[in-house]
Amino acid sequence: MNIRVVGTAIVAVGFMFFGIAKAADFPAGSTMEAIHKKGKLVVGTSLKLSGFSMQNPVTDTTEGFEIDLARYLAEKLTGSADNVEFVAVISQNRLAFVQTGRVDVALDTVTISDARKKIVGFAGPYFLAGQDVLLAKDNRTIHSVSDLNNQSVCVVTGTDDGVNLLKVAPQAKLFSLADKNSCAEAVADGRYVAEVDDSALLEPLAKLQPAKLKMLGKPFTTEPYGIVVKVDDTVFRNWINTQLEQSIKDGTWMKSYNKNLRDFGAARIPVVDRY
């Protein structure tokens, strides 16, 4: 599904943009120059994650923290925040879409890890999360993540959630489903005891079904989210890092956080890692 976003009213409430991009602003042969000449930034993103990347069913507009960031980069690259195409991705294909050039970047709550750095590059982090546990509302036996030993736990296929859980609960029984919503439903109806995922992703699921689901509320990892680029595109990665640092410095990062993610608690402003 490809969605072209138009309309300047949306931009007014997101990141603030300054300046008009020109081809001469970018090194010859760089990805930035290619995107500028193409006239749009193509972004792989969820379009299903409240607060980060959502296709609003009422207004049919895209919204969220990652959407704002994508528009911010599109403005810098093309001169207009409207010049962005959003492509829906899932955990199983988001890295491959970058590797094959189907999208220019992936902005999809992807945790930066050493293993993933072997196959893709990361700009950022642009957000800091932590993995937590989603439980049935009436669960009275799980008080810490270690209590998930010998319990059935749902994780999303294509993520590193199961690997992280087994470091602290090595006897947990892992089951995988295609997406976080499916895992949440399986916990709500009793098929699995818990779901493990990033707290920023689980919170909206708990709020959707407060009578059936609850958060453990004890994050056990730190998950830095990065913007995915091709593994060898150091110039593009460094350019994005510079834009992220600028957005934090001038307050546009915080403005978007307050608009989209305030319910997740106090902002943890990331420090860009120029590896």
Backbone as CSV, one residue per row, in Angstrom:
resi,resn,N_x,N_y,N_z,CA_x,CA_y,CA_z,C_x,C_y,C_z
1,MET,0.844,-1.184,0.000,0.000,0.000,0.000,0.878,1.232,0.000
2,ASN,0.727,2.103,-0.977,1.478,3.342,-1.070,0.558,4.505,-0.835
3,ILE,0.990,5.449,-0.013,0.135,6.575,0.328,0.909,7.853,0.140
4,ARG,0.449,8.731,-0.721,1.090,10.022,-0.931,0.384,11.050,-0.068
5,VAL,1.132,11.759,0.729,0.549,12.702,1.663,0.644,14.103,1.099
6,VAL,-0.467,14.845,1.102,-0.487,16.217,0.651,-1.190,17.062,1.683
7,GLY,-0.982,18.370,1.580,-1.673,19.272,2.497,-0.726,19.901,3.479
8,THR,-0.670,21.208,3.497,0.265,21.885,4.384,-0.268,22.035,5.786
9,ALA,-1.554,21.863,5.987,-2.114,22.032,7.330,-1.538,21.017,8.289
10,ILE,-1.283,19.797,7.791,-0.739,18.749,8.649,0.647,19.140,9.127
11,VAL,1.438,19.700,8.240,2.807,20.042,8.578,2.854,21.082,9.672
12,ALA,1.886,21.962,9.718,1.920,23.069,10.668,1.935,22.605,12.104
13,VAL,1.359,21.420,12.377,1.319,20.932,13.747,2.418,19.920,14.036
14,GLY,3.270,19.649,13.067,4.353,18.703,13.281,5.663,19.432,13.439
15,PHE,6.713,18.920,12.803,7.994,19.572,12.869,7.942,20.895,12.116
16,MET,8.765,21.854,12.526,8.905,23.108,11.814,10.037,22.963,10.810
17,PHE,9.868,23.556,9.656,10.837,23.392,8.598,11.352,24.740,8.132
18,PHE,12.612,24.765,7.740,13.208,26.008,7.300,14.072,25.744,6.069
19,GLY,14.042,26.675,5.114,14.920,26.596,3.967,14.373,25.735,2.855
20,ILE,14.870,25.963,1.657,14.476,25.215,0.490,15.685,24.438,-0.009
21,ALA,15.518,23.125,-0.144,16.623,22.284,-0.571,16.919,22.512,-2.052
22,LYS,18.202,22.480,-2.419,18.640,22.590,-3.801,19.596,21.443,-4.075
23,ALA,19.669,21.028,-5.342,20.546,19.919,-5.697,21.983,20.202,-5.298
24,ALA,22.384,21.487,-5.404,23.761,21.853,-5.079,24.078,21.698,-3.601
25,ASP,23.042,21.532,-2.769,23.259,21.373,-1.340,23.852,20.007,-0.992
26,PHE,23.803,19.045,-1.916,24.167,17.665,-1.624,25.355,17.209,-2.472
27,PRO,26.196,16.331,-1.924,27.339,15.827,-2.686,26.883,15.091,-3.947
28,ALA,27.615,15.279,-5.028,27.298,14.598,-6.274,27.348,13.085,-6.077
29,GLY,26.333,12.411,-6.565,26.267,10.955,-6.461,25.733,10.435,-5.153
30,SER,25.386,11.322,-4.235,24.892,10.886,-2.928,23.423,10.488,-3.005
31,THR,22.982,9.741,-2.010,21.568,9.377,-1.910,20.709,10.618,-1.749
32,MET,21.212,11.609,-1.032,20.450,12.842,-0.862,20.185,13.512,-2.202
33,GLU,21.209,13.559,-3.063,21.037,14.156,-4.384,20.025,13.347,-5.203
34,ALA,20.110,12.021,-5.119,19.192,11.169,-5.881,17.750,11.376,-5.437
35,ILE,17.524,11.483,-4.131,16.162,11.710,-3.627,15.671,13.088,-4.050
36,HIS,16.553,14.077,-3.986,16.174,15.427,-4.418,15.741,15.420,-5.884
37,LYS,16.501,14.757,-6.744,16.161,14.702,-8.165,14.884,13.901,-8.404
38,LYS,14.690,12.857,-7.612,13.461,12.047,-7.716,12.246,12.846,-7.298
39,GLY,12.448,13.774,-6.356,11.366,14.666,-5.944,10.530,14.161,-4.791
40,LYS,10.931,13.041,-4.184,10.188,12.540,-3.025,11.061,11.583,-2.232
41,LEU,10.761,11.498,-0.943,11.388,10.541,-0.040,10.424,9.389,0.167
42,VAL,10.871,8.159,-0.066,10.022,6.979,0.099,10.371,6.320,1.435
43,VAL,9.380,6.183,2.295,9.597,5.759,3.682,8.785,4.504,3.982
44,GLY,9.458,3.474,4.465,8.770,2.290,4.951,8.392,2.484,6.407
45,THR,7.114,2.279,6.721,6.641,2.514,8.087,5.396,1.679,8.345
46,SER,4.983,1.602,9.596,3.898,0.705,9.988,2.532,1.145,9.483
47,LEU,2.193,2.410,9.730,0.863,2.969,9.455,-0.214,2.337,10.339
48,LYS,0.212,1.586,11.358,-0.749,0.940,12.252,-0.411,1.130,13.729
49,LEU,0.541,1.988,14.023,1.024,2.102,15.398,0.721,3.481,15.961
50,SER,-0.234,3.525,16.882,-0.664,4.784,17.475,0.507,5.510,18.133
51,GLY,0.598,6.814,17.881,1.649,7.630,18.454,2.874,7.722,17.579
52,PHE,3.169,6.681,16.830,4.363,6.648,15.991,4.031,6.777,14.508
53,SER,3.179,5.902,14.011,2.878,5.881,12.579,1.489,5.276,12.398
54,MET,0.530,6.126,12.065,-0.854,5.667,11.997,-1.578,6.300,10.820
55,GLN,-2.356,5.479,10.102,-3.274,5.997,9.106,-4.605,6.247,9.810
56,ASN,-4.917,7.517,10.037,-6.125,7.873,10.779,-7.356,7.441,9.996
57,PRO,-8.202,6.549,10.549,-9.355,6.046,9.803,-10.447,7.088,9.598
58,VAL,-10.433,8.125,10.392,-11.463,9.166,10.281,-11.075,10.211,9.241
59,THR,-9.840,10.703,9.334,-9.402,11.769,8.427,-8.641,11.249,7.219
60,ASP,-8.255,9.952,7.240,-7.470,9.330,6.171,-6.132,10.034,5.969
61,THR,-5.596,10.592,7.044,-4.275,11.205,6.989,-3.311,10.372,7.827
62,THR,-2.025,10.494,7.520,-1.010,9.800,8.303,-0.528,10.724,9.408
63,GLU,-0.275,10.153,10.586,0.106,10.972,11.731,0.988,10.170,12.675
64,GLY,1.729,10.864,13.511,2.572,10.220,14.495,3.981,10.776,14.490
65,PHE,4.755,10.388,15.495,6.113,10.881,15.687,7.004,10.530,14.499
66,GLU,6.923,9.292,14.030,7.747,8.886,12.890,7.292,9.568,11.605
67,ILE,6.007,9.820,11.490,5.493,10.532,10.312,6.031,11.960,10.293
68,ASP,6.018,12.615,11.442,6.580,13.961,11.530,8.050,13.968,11.129
69,LEU,8.785,12.978,11.617,10.210,12.905,11.313,10.444,12.679,9.824
70,ALA,9.634,11.830,9.212,9.748,11.595,7.770,9.502,12.877,6.985
71,ARG,8.513,13.637,7.398,8.221,14.902,6.713,9.359,15.909,6.914
72,TYR,9.933,15.881,8.088,11.074,16.755,8.380,12.217,16.473,7.415
73,LEU,12.530,15.200,7.220,13.605,14.823,6.308,13.235,15.137,4.863
74,ALA,11.972,14.909,4.491,11.534,15.210,3.125,11.681,16.691,2.814
75,GLU,11.362,17.539,3.796,11.522,18.979,3.615,12.985,19.336,3.356
76,LYS,13.869,18.744,4.131,15.290,19.031,3.982,15.829,18.536,2.643
77,LEU,15.284,17.437,2.148,15.789,16.815,0.929,15.181,17.397,-0.343
78,THR,13.911,17.776,-0.292,13.201,18.144,-1.515,12.649,19.561,-1.506
79,GLY,12.649,20.217,-0.335,12.087,21.555,-0.242,10.640,21.590,0.171
80,SER,9.998,20.411,0.296,8.601,20.372,0.720,8.350,19.130,1.566
81,ALA,7.687,19.314,2.683,7.338,18.195,3.550,6.248,17.323,2.943
82,ASP,5.610,17.807,1.892,4.587,17.009,1.215,5.191,15.934,0.317
83,ASN,6.469,16.073,-0.004,7.097,15.160,-0.959,7.593,13.895,-0.279
84,VAL,6.649,13.145,0.274,6.988,11.889,0.940,5.940,10.844,0.585
85,GLU,6.397,9.652,0.313,5.520,8.513,0.025,5.716,7.482,1.120
86,PHE,4.622,7.100,1.773,4.696,6.110,2.836,4.301,4.739,2.304
87,VAL,5.142,3.756,2.568,4.920,2.377,2.153,4.749,1.531,3.407
88,ALA,3.629,0.836,3.525,3.376,0.011,4.703,4.340,-1.174,4.747
89,VAL,4.989,-1.368,5.897,5.907,-2.494,6.078,5.532,-3.244,7.346
90,ILE,6.063,-4.449,7.480,5.919,-5.252,8.690,7.309,-5.672,9.143
91,SER,7.389,-6.259,10.329,8.698,-6.615,10.886,9.492,-7.524,9.958
92,GLN,8.789,-8.401,9.227,9.474,-9.386,8.405,10.080,-8.812,7.134
93,ASN,9.617,-7.631,6.655,10.139,-7.140,5.380,10.773,-5.745,5.432
94,ARG,10.716,-5.080,6.574,11.140,-3.679,6.614,12.627,-3.496,6.295
95,LEU,13.487,-4.400,6.747,14.906,-4.294,6.436,15.166,-4.637,4.965
96,ALA,14.494,-5.653,4.475,14.660,-6.059,3.074,14.221,-4.960,2.117
97,PHE,13.184,-4.222,2.479,12.717,-3.141,1.614,13.792,-2.065,1.451
98,VAL,14.573,-1.828,2.505,15.687,-0.882,2.396,16.813,-1.498,1.576
99,GLN,17.147,-2.741,1.855,18.250,-3.399,1.154,18.034,-3.437,-0.352
100,THR,16.790,-3.647,-0.778,16.486,-3.776,-2.205,16.167,-2.442,-2.871
101,GLY,16.080,-1.369,-2.080,15.763,-0.068,-2.649,14.285,0.191,-2.843
102,ARG,13.439,-0.685,-2.319,11.990,-0.445,-2.418,11.628,0.839,-1.685
103,VAL,12.309,1.120,-0.578,12.143,2.378,0.144,13.518,3.000,0.359
104,ASP,13.533,4.312,0.546,14.798,4.995,0.825,15.252,4.785,2.261
105,VAL,14.310,4.792,3.186,14.588,4.566,4.605,13.422,3.802,5.210
106,ALA,13.671,3.163,6.340,12.597,2.573,7.138,12.544,3.303,8.471
107,LEU,11.345,3.771,8.811,11.067,4.423,10.093,9.953,3.615,10.737
108,ASP,10.328,2.583,11.496,9.336,1.601,11.933,9.707,1.011,13.291
109,THR,10.047,1.852,14.243,10.434,1.412,15.595,11.427,0.247,15.547
110,VAL,12.445,0.374,14.693,13.449,-0.683,14.553,14.560,-0.453,15.574
111,THR,14.783,-1.428,16.432,15.838,-1.317,17.433,17.212,-1.493,16.793
112,ILE,18.122,-0.569,17.106,19.498,-0.672,16.631,20.194,-1.805,17.381
113,SER,20.836,-2.697,16.650,21.594,-3.782,17.288,22.825,-4.082,16.460
114,ASP,23.832,-4.662,17.099,25.069,-5.010,16.392,24.794,-6.029,15.297
115,ALA,23.890,-6.962,15.549,23.577,-7.973,14.534,22.954,-7.327,13.300
116,ARG,22.038,-6.407,13.514,21.391,-5.757,12.376,22.336,-4.824,11.633
117,LYS,23.317,-4.256,12.332,24.288,-3.371,11.677,25.118,-4.107,10.628
118,LYS,25.122,-5.427,10.664,25.862,-6.196,9.666,25.153,-6.212,8.313
119,ILE,23.843,-5.914,8.316,23.087,-6.008,7.066,22.422,-4.687,6.657
120,VAL,22.251,-3.748,7.596,21.708,-2.429,7.278,22.455,-1.384,8.107
121,GLY,22.298,-0.125,7.732,22.846,0.961,8.520,21.767,1.633,9.340
122,PHE,22.183,2.322,10.414,21.230,3.004,11.290,21.669,4.442,11.533
123,ALA,20.758,5.377,11.309,20.928,6.738,11.800,20.144,6.851,13.097
124,GLY,20.675,7.665,14.008,19.977,7.801,15.276,20.847,7.385,16.459
125,PRO,20.165,7.009,17.547,18.725,6.756,17.665,17.892,8.039,17.693
126,TYR,16.635,7.878,17.295,15.697,8.990,17.357,14.688,8.833,18.494
127,PHE,14.705,7.654,19.161,13.789,7.407,20.275,14.371,6.295,21.129
128,LEU,14.169,6.385,22.453,14.632,5.354,23.379,13.433,4.696,24.048
129,ALA,13.309,3.400,23.857,12.226,2.627,24.467,12.833,1.557,25.361
130,GLY,11.994,0.702,25.929,12.442,-0.426,26.742,11.426,-1.545,26.640
131,GLN,11.883,-2.782,26.609,10.946,-3.901,26.490,10.249,-4.165,27.817
132,ASP,8.943,-4.481,27.689,8.101,-4.701,28.858,7.180,-5.884,28.569
133,VAL,6.233,-6.110,29.458,5.371,-7.289,29.389,3.904,-6.862,29.412
134,LEU,3.119,-7.437,28.509,1.672,-7.244,28.471,1.007,-8.502,29.016
135,LEU,0.071,-8.318,29.959,-0.587,-9.438,30.640,-2.097,-9.309,30.588
136,ALA,-2.765,-10.412,30.853,-4.213,-10.355,31.050,-4.512,-9.547,32.307
137,LYS,-5.589,-8.816,32.303,-5.934,-7.930,33.410,-6.027,-8.675,34.733
138,ASP,-6.521,-9.913,34.697,-6.725,-10.663,35.940,-5.521,-11.517,36.338
139,ASN,-4.398,-11.354,35.656,-3.213,-12.145,36.000,-2.666,-11.708,37.358
140,ARG,-2.454,-12.667,38.256,-1.953,-12.371,39.599,-0.653,-13.124,39.903
141,THR,-0.067,-13.768,38.886,1.107,-14.613,39.130,2.403,-14.017,38.590
142,ILE,2.316,-13.093,37.645,3.522,-12.509,37.050,3.796,-11.155,37.694
143,HIS,4.866,-11.094,38.467,5.231,-9.858,39.167,6.546,-9.268,38.665
144,SER,7.318,-10.074,37.941,8.566,-9.613,37.358,8.810,-10.406,36.086
145,VAL,9.725,-9.943,35.261,9.961,-10.633,33.997,10.486,-12.045,34.225
146,SER,11.205,-12.290,35.316,11.714,-13.639,35.595,10.596,-14.634,35.872
147,ASP,9.415,-14.132,36.248,8.266,-15.012,36.470,7.744,-15.623,35.178
148,LEU,8.272,-15.177,34.031,7.843,-15.740,32.745,8.539,-17.057,32.431
149,ASN,9.468,-17.486,33.280,10.032,-18.824,33.123,8.929,-19.861,33.165
150,ASN,8.966,-20.784,32.195,7.982,-21.870,32.077,6.573,-21.371,31.743
151,GLN,6.467,-20.130,31.282,5.182,-19.579,30.865,5.174,-19.369,29.348
152,SER,4.003,-19.390,28.755,3.871,-19.170,27.312,3.881,-17.676,27.024
153,VAL,4.775,-17.272,26.122,4.955,-15.855,25.824,4.911,-15.639,24.314
154,CYS,4.124,-14.673,23.897,3.998,-14.353,22.475,4.961,-13.225,22.106
155,VAL,5.664,-13.391,20.985,6.526,-12.350,20.430,6.202,-12.216,18.948
156,VAL,6.550,-11.072,18.390,6.270,-10.820,16.978,7.385,-11.392,16.119
157,THR,7.009,-12.116,15.078,7.970,-12.690,14.149,8.833,-11.594,13.524
158,GLY,10.137,-11.837,13.471,11.042,-10.881,12.848,11.622,-9.851,13.796
159,THR,11.303,-9.948,15.092,11.852,-9.021,16.083,12.878,-9.760,16.946
160,ASP,13.574,-8.990,17.799,14.539,-9.602,18.710,13.974,-9.751,20.119
161,ASP,12.650,-9.632,20.257,12.027,-9.670,21.584,12.276,-10.994,22.305
162,GLY,12.158,-12.098,21.579,12.357,-13.398,22.203,13.778,-13.601,22.697
163,VAL,14.745,-13.159,21.920,16.154,-13.282,22.303,16.413,-12.516,23.597
164,ASN,15.878,-11.310,23.676,16.083,-10.496,24.882,15.415,-11.117,26.094
165,LEU,14.220,-11.663,25.904,13.509,-12.277,27.024,14.271,-13.476,27.575
166,LEU,14.815,-14.299,26.683,15.490,-15.514,27.133,16.759,-15.216,27.931
167,LYS,17.280,-14.014,27.820,18.442,-13.639,28.626,18.088,-13.503,30.098
168,VAL,16.816,-13.158,30.382,16.401,-12.957,31.775,15.400,-14.012,32.245
169,ALA,14.774,-14.701,31.299,13.847,-15.787,31.631,14.110,-16.938,30.663
170,PRO,15.219,-17.656,30.846,15.668,-18.649,29.853,14.734,-19.829,29.662
171,GLN,13.815,-20.057,30.606,12.878,-21.173,30.451,11.511,-20.730,29.899
172,ALA,11.422,-19.493,29.479,10.155,-19.031,28.891,9.863,-19.811,27.618
173,LYS,8.591,-20.068,27.368,8.162,-20.824,26.180,7.660,-19.827,25.141
174,LEU,8.444,-19.660,24.063,8.161,-18.627,23.083,7.258,-19.126,21.962
175,PHE,6.331,-18.272,21.589,5.454,-18.503,20.448,5.437,-17.206,19.633
176,SER,5.433,-17.312,18.328,5.487,-16.104,17.507,4.239,-15.975,16.642
177,LEU,3.773,-14.746,16.518,2.683,-14.394,15.621,3.133,-13.235,14.744
178,ALA,2.347,-12.927,13.722,2.780,-11.985,12.688,2.880,-10.549,13.157
179,ASP,2.063,-10.143,14.144,2.078,-8.741,14.558,1.679,-8.621,16.020
180,LYS,1.916,-7.424,16.570,1.693,-7.191,18.001,0.217,-7.253,18.371
181,ASN,-0.663,-6.861,17.463,-2.103,-6.924,17.742,-2.570,-8.363,17.922
182,SER,-2.053,-9.254,17.068,-2.414,-10.670,17.175,-1.936,-11.255,18.500
183,CYS,-0.731,-10.875,18.915,-0.226,-11.335,20.205,-1.102,-10.822,21.342
184,ALA,-1.491,-9.561,21.279,-2.322,-8.984,22.337,-3.660,-9.709,22.444
185,GLU,-4.261,-10.020,21.319,-5.535,-10.753,21.336,-5.351,-12.146,21.930
186,ALA,-4.209,-12.767,21.632,-3.940,-14.102,22.169,-3.751,-14.069,23.677
187,VAL,-3.192,-12.990,24.200,-3.066,-12.829,25.656,-4.433,-12.554,26.266
188,ALA,-5.206,-11.701,25.619,-6.533,-11.344,26.140,-7.458,-12.545,26.223
189,ASP,-7.355,-13.469,25.254,-8.262,-14.621,25.275,-7.661,-15.853,25.962
190,GLY,-6.456,-15.697,26.540,-5.893,-16.762,27.360,-5.047,-17.783,26.643
191,ARG,-4.784,-17.608,25.357,-3.944,-18.578,24.654,-2.496,-18.522,25.155
192,TYR,-2.034,-17.311,25.478,-0.693,-17.131,26.014,-0.765,-16.307,27.293
193,VAL,0.219,-16.490,28.148,0.233,-15.773,29.422,0.623,-14.311,29.216
194,ALA,1.539,-14.059,28.277,2.075,-12.704,28.147,2.520,-12.430,26.728
195,GLU,2.679,-11.146,26.448,3.343,-10.680,25.234,4.522,-9.816,25.654
196,VAL,5.655,-9.987,25.001,6.830,-9.160,25.251,7.124,-8.339,24.010
197,ASP,7.271,-7.040,24.214,7.585,-6.119,23.122,8.038,-4.808,23.759
198,ASP,8.347,-3.827,22.947,8.732,-2.527,23.481,7.556,-1.889,24.209
199,SER,7.835,-1.249,25.333,6.763,-0.645,26.134,5.967,0.381,25.333
200,ALA,6.656,1.123,24.457,5.971,2.134,23.650,4.974,1.510,22.682
201,LEU,5.167,0.242,22.342,4.265,-0.452,21.439,3.151,-1.175,22.197
202,LEU,3.434,-1.589,23.425,2.447,-2.314,24.217,1.435,-1.390,24.897
203,GLU,1.879,-0.198,25.294,0.988,0.735,25.994,-0.311,0.994,25.234
204,PRO,-0.253,1.295,23.920,-1.508,1.525,23.199,-2.424,0.309,23.187
205,LEU,-1.846,-0.895,23.160,-2.659,-2.114,23.166,-3.381,-2.279,24.496
206,ALA,-2.685,-1.978,25.594,-3.316,-2.061,26.909,-4.444,-1.039,27.041
207,LYS,-4.235,0.146,26.482,-5.247,1.204,26.580,-6.473,0.907,25.729
208,LEU,-6.283,0.127,24.669,-7.418,-0.231,23.817,-8.362,-1.208,24.511
209,GLN,-7.819,-2.054,25.393,-8.638,-3.052,26.094,-8.333,-3.030,27.591
210,PRO,-8.616,-1.940,28.264,-8.257,-1.820,29.690,-8.950,-2.833,30.588
211,ALA,-10.074,-3.386,30.151,-10.772,-4.388,30.957,-10.154,-5.776,30.802
212,LYS,-9.319,-5.953,29.781,-8.753,-7.272,29.512,-7.229,-7.325,29.650
213,LEU,-6.552,-6.189,29.467,-5.098,-6.203,29.406,-4.483,-5.165,30.342
214,LYS,-3.255,-5.441,30.766,-2.519,-4.500,31.606,-1.034,-4.636,31.324
215,MET,-0.273,-3.608,31.678,1.176,-3.635,31.557,1.798,-4.100,32.873
216,LEU,2.877,-4.868,32.765,3.656,-5.172,33.967,4.313,-3.896,34.482
217,GLY,4.768,-3.056,33.562,5.324,-1.757,33.946,6.726,-1.820,34.509
218,LYS,7.508,-2.835,34.070,8.883,-2.974,34.544,9.801,-3.263,33.347
219,PRO,10.138,-2.238,32.564,11.007,-2.445,31.394,12.325,-3.105,31.792
220,PHE,12.787,-4.043,30.968,13.990,-4.798,31.313,15.100,-4.669,30.268
221,THR,14.898,-3.807,29.268,15.951,-3.525,28.297,15.887,-2.040,27.925
222,THR,16.892,-1.591,27.191,16.852,-0.287,26.543,16.862,-0.521,25.041
223,GLU,15.867,0.041,24.356,15.701,-0.182,22.926,15.847,1.139,22.167
224,PRO,17.013,1.394,21.571,17.189,2.613,20.772,16.666,2.408,19.349
225,TYR,15.693,3.217,18.946,15.131,3.107,17.612,15.973,3.901,16.615
226,GLY,16.285,3.284,15.482,17.081,3.941,14.463,16.378,3.996,13.116
227,ILE,16.793,4.957,12.296,16.304,5.069,10.919,17.169,4.167,10.049
228,VAL,16.551,3.242,9.346,17.280,2.227,8.592,17.647,2.754,7.204
229,VAL,18.932,2.626,6.853,19.432,2.946,5.520,20.251,1.749,5.041
230,LYS,20.729,1.812,3.820,21.568,0.723,3.324,22.860,0.649,4.127
231,VAL,23.390,-0.536,4.261,24.479,-0.801,5.189,25.735,0.009,4.865
232,ASP,26.000,0.263,3.589,27.238,0.932,3.213,27.049,2.409,2.891
233,ASP,25.873,2.961,3.155,25.591,4.355,2.795,25.926,5.282,3.966
234,THR,27.219,5.391,4.258,27.672,6.193,5.394,27.350,7.672,5.216
235,VAL,27.451,8.171,4.003,27.198,9.592,3.751,25.750,9.942,4.079
236,PHE,24.820,9.122,3.628,23.401,9.362,3.898,23.113,9.211,5.381
237,ARG,23.700,8.200,6.006,23.484,7.982,7.446,23.972,9.185,8.253
238,ASN,25.144,9.685,7.915,25.677,10.839,8.644,24.850,12.095,8.399
239,TRP,24.350,12.240,7.183,23.494,13.399,6.884,22.222,13.354,7.729
240,ILE,21.586,12.187,7.819,20.379,12.053,8.646,20.711,12.344,10.103
241,ASN,21.837,11.843,10.579,22.237,12.111,11.966,22.330,13.610,12.240
242,THR,22.860,14.341,11.285,22.962,15.791,11.451,21.581,16.427,11.563
243,GLN,20.629,15.952,10.764,19.267,16.495,10.821,18.600,16.148,12.163
244,LEU,18.846,14.946,12.657,18.292,14.555,13.956,18.848,15.436,15.070
245,GLU,20.141,15.664,15.042,20.758,16.518,16.062,20.185,17.931,16.009
246,GLN,19.950,18.423,14.801,19.383,19.759,14.662,17.956,19.806,15.209
247,SER,17.166,18.774,14.947,15.781,18.750,15.424,15.715,18.715,16.949
248,ILE,16.672,18.046,17.572,16.735,18.018,19.036,17.181,19.371,19.570
249,LYS,18.168,19.954,18.920,18.723,21.228,19.369,17.704,22.360,19.292
250,ASP,16.930,22.425,18.210,16.013,23.558,18.033,14.615,23.322,18.607
251,GLY,14.409,22.159,19.231,13.152,21.909,19.928,12.069,21.248,19.109
252,THR,12.306,20.973,17.829,11.253,20.364,17.016,11.022,18.901,17.404
253,TRP,12.080,18.213,17.848,11.916,16.834,18.329,10.942,16.814,19.508
254,MET,11.148,17.704,20.467,10.300,17.744,21.650,8.872,18.162,21.312
255,LYS,8.720,19.066,20.377,7.383,19.486,19.977,6.589,18.307,19.433
256,SER,7.223,17.502,18.601,6.539,16.334,18.052,6.276,15.283,19.127
257,TYR,7.243,15.105,20.049,7.026,14.158,21.153,5.799,14.558,21.964
258,ASN,5.716,15.827,22.316,4.588,16.297,23.123,3.261,16.145,22.386
259,LYS,3.287,16.275,21.094,2.058,16.136,20.308,1.613,14.689,20.186
260,ASN,2.580,13.786,20.033,2.245,12.402,19.689,2.429,11.389,20.815
261,LEU,3.384,11.630,21.728,3.805,10.576,22.649,3.790,10.994,24.112
262,ARG,3.161,12.081,24.432,3.172,12.571,25.806,2.620,11.534,26.781
263,ASP,1.645,10.733,26.358,1.042,9.733,27.244,2.010,8.621,27.637
264,PHE,3.155,8.527,26.938,4.121,7.486,27.256,5.069,7.895,28.376
265,GLY,4.867,9.081,28.921,5.692,9.533,30.031,6.715,10.568,29.613
266,ALA,7.592,10.912,30.533,8.598,11.936,30.270,9.505,11.510,29.132
267,ALA,9.825,12.455,28.265,10.665,12.166,27.105,12.091,11.831,27.528
268,ARG,12.663,10.827,26.895,14.072,10.490,27.070,14.780,10.899,25.777
269,ILE,15.367,12.073,25.795,15.959,12.607,24.567,17.205,11.812,24.217
270,PRO,17.263,11.243,23.019,18.406,10.398,22.673,19.633,11.201,22.292
271,VAL,20.779,10.553,22.358,22.037,11.112,21.869,22.397,10.328,20.607
272,VAL,22.561,11.036,19.504,22.865,10.388,18.236,24.209,9.659,18.323
273,ASP,24.224,8.440,17.811,25.432,7.596,17.823,26.040,7.583,16.428
274,ARG,27.131,8.299,16.253,27.796,8.339,14.945,28.872,7.238,14.881
275,TYR,28.399,6.015,14.781,29.354,4.885,14.743,30.059,4.815,13.406
